Amino acid sequence: MTGAAAIREAILPAPRRVACRRAAPFRYDRPPDVAAAGTGCGIAPAWLAGMLGSRCRRRGGAPVTFVCDASLPVAADNDGAYRLTGDATGIVVRARTPEGLLRGAASVAQLVQCAGAPGAIPA
């Protein structure tokens, strides 16, 4: 999987915006472990770990991390908005609400399923 077009095709519903950076992709040999950074993440981390067949850690330090972030701008038409960022060390899903984190979890699941294992997800 390469580039914004491939990411846009892998995620349903299609994201409003995809921006790929010139950075090393996140590579993994087996489905990546998942963790919540802080509180308020709801069921998203455990749901994703179940979908991927990976472990859900109680605290951060996992390649896929969820952050409930009240400082993100309010999306007037969408409480389920989220930001998904990645680099060579992993993926971070940020959202204002647990609903947004769950939607981000679904996107990560789709990306991992498309990339396979071992796999790589663009930064």
QUIRAUR-V586567 format. One record per run of one state. SS is the DSSP state (H for helix, E for strand, - for the rest). FROM is the first residue (numbers start at 0). LEN is the number of residues. If there is no record, write none. Layout:
SS_FROM_LEN, SS_FROM_LEN
This chain:
-_0_2, H_2_8, -_10_15, E_25_3, -_28_5, E_33_3, -_36_7, H_43_9, -_52_3, E_55_2, -_57_6, E_63_5, -_68_14, E_82_5, -_87_2, E_89_6, -_95_2, H_97_18, -_115_3, E_118_3, -_121_2
